[in-house]
Amino acid sequence: MKVHDSEVDRYALRSALSGTTLRATIAIICFIWTLPTVGLFVSSFRSASAIRISGWWTAFETPFEFTQWTLENYAQVITSVGLGNALVNSLIVTIPATAIPITIAAFAAYAFAWMDFPGRELFFTIVVALTVAPIQMALIPVLRLHVASNLNGTFLGVWLAHTGFGIPMAVYLLYNFISQIPRDLIEAASIDGASHFQTFTTLVLRVSVPALASFAVFQFIWVWNDLIVALVFLGTRSSVATVTAALSELIGSRGQDWHLLTAGGFVSIILPMVVFFSLQRFFVRGILAGSVKG
Amino acid sequence: MAEWDTRESTMSVALRFGMLLLVTALTVLVLEWSFGFMRSEDAPRLLVAVVALAVGVCGIWILYWILNDWVSYIPFRRLREKILPFVFLGPALTLLFVYLVYPAVNTIYISFLDKKSDNFVGLENYQFIFTEPDILVAFRNNAVWLVLVTSVCVGLGLVVAVLVDRIKLESLAKSLVFVPVAISTVGASVIWRFMYAFQPAGRPQFGLLNAAVVALGGEPTGWFLRPPFNNLALIVIMVWLQTGFCMVVLSAAIKNVPGELLEAARIDGANELHVFFQVTVPYIRGTIITVTTTVIMAVLKVFDIVYVMTRGNYATEVIANRMFLEMYRFGHFGRGSALAVIIFLAVAPAIVINLRNLRQRSL
């Protein structure tokens, strides 16, 4: 009996210990994962000279000395460096490049799920195969196509490119959802005399809102964060450069101006972060469903 | 009376058809104008964006609606039903072929042509790629990236997923590790460039890593200048970006492991490590494979990190960045295409696996 007691004690002790180590391990990992972003954030509010003289962590020694904090970096990076302009460009690229593929893919997904036509399996196989196709495979021919049709360096061109590259994944994700709608629902609509078009617009789209939202969040963050498509099909002229392209130029040209880089870096990540935190539920669902995105 | 009815309905059909013709003509005109407008250089950007949104969202809807309406006038039901699916699919398939299928075939073709795609050169580009020392370095680096990024991301992701499953602040901890997934590689590059910042010895080190090195009595290092550390420094960034993704997907899978299975193993006297390796891991094997494949493919296509941080200098080149360089800096489309084909071949097994899964599920 005594032996048993001590065993219980030992077990309790061990689990308490492992509870502490467990929490400590997680805390350390979270700390390491957060630290780089915090460093960027804190530094973006320090003056150019302060950043060079002391590490950003020293600012925490006197956090309430408000004279050390400044918004000057943001003012400079947004206006004179031109990142404000690039932000507008990024919005111009991202919003249509999210809205257009959703619409087109939803129609296609409905056709694959609820219509019968020759070549259905073949076309769907092509869609699935292309979900992981590397974008590099398409760059040179599409660039030539765009040059030949005056689309190179235009927003229209980049919307089309993002739509084309995004469609396989969008169709696949939306198909997975739309094909799971109960057959009874679709058939009931058809018996009531609804055409495919009416069934799609009034019934299918309404019940697919969660899937549409997942893909929207997913595609928004994807396009916003993209660099290669923006570089190849838009370029780095200030009238079209996206935030990622402009920032990568800034790193190249003013790589030691840390007050600009930190503020610029933060400007570029703030919008996807807001989208991410407010719609995390949808984003995670999109990631789970689309963990094969290429 | 009945006769009058039919005549009325014939008239209304004619009227509707006339409307359809009008709307179609209008739409074609508006679309044509808007495409020209969106392409023009001097139009105000915001206006272009508004037009794009209007055309991209409303315009596409109107287009589908018009096509659908046209099809509904086809007198034979069978024919109607044959054509309608292609109205729904048309735009998607067109874009798919123009932006992915045709370019892929074309890229393979271009890879057998010379610099400006004028003459056929056979396997010359491939020969160059597999003998040029710089590119061989890129292959080696990609291999290192593949092994390290994949194993650390999946391993660490799995560990974190298992650990956070047992604490109260699970969702907070997961969010913190997951945040970088929403950060662009360019943003991450700025963040880490600052972490790695280097000043000559004696000057204040404001980069966290060098500050730590100096505080511990070491010499500050220019992390990006010295192979092989520079490759590791870049790999760390990719790990930081991707681990959250692995963790979230694996965590979702772990939550699906039936509690009875775990309990049964514990009652049989297995300790937690045994339970993990003999129950949890086999149960989520499929997910681990999926996650691993996804990370592998992300690594094969990694470009932004190297492009932004080192431009491939100091022996940090990777295939995707070299492909971009061949295409952009050297203007050698043959070699660029050949490199693209190699990336494609490396990804091909994943395509085969996806298709096999699809066949098992069947449409």
Interface residues (C-beta under 8 A of the other chain):
Chain A: L22 R23 T25 I26 I29 C30 W33 T34 L35 P36 T37 G39 L40 S43 I51 R52 I53 S54 G55 W56 W57 V88 N89 L91 I92 I95 P96 A99 I100 T103 I104 A105 F107 A108 Y110 A111 F112 M115 D116 F117 R120 E121 F123 F124 T125 I126 V127 V128 A129 L130 T131 V132 A133 P134 I135 Q136 M137 A138 L139 I140 P141 V142 L143 L145 N150 L151 T154 F155 L156 W159 L160 A161 T163 G164 F165 I167 P168 V171 S195 H196 F197 F200 I221 W224 N225 D226 L227 I228 L231 V232 S239 T244 L247 S248 I251 G255 W258 L261 T262 G264 G265 S268 I269 P272 M273 V275 F276 F277 Q280 F283 V284 I287 L288 S291 V292 K293 G294
Chain B: F35 M38 R39 E41 R45 L46 V48 A49 A52 L53 G56 V57 I60 W61 Y64 W65 N68 S72 E81 K82 L84 P85 F86 F88 L89 P91 A92 L93 L95 L96 V98 Y99 L100 V101 Y102 P103 A104 N106 T107 I110 L156 V160 L163 V164 R166 I167 A173 S175 L176 V177 V179 P180 V181 A182 I183 S184 T185 V186 G187 S189 V190 I191 W192 R193 F194 M195 A197 P204 Q205 F206 G207 L208 A211 W240 T243 G244 F245 V248 V249 A252 T290 V291 T293 T294 M297 L300 K301 F303 D304 Y307 V308 A320 M323 F324 M327 Y328 F333 G336 S337 L339 A340 V341 I343 F344 V347 A350 I351 N354 L355 L358 L363
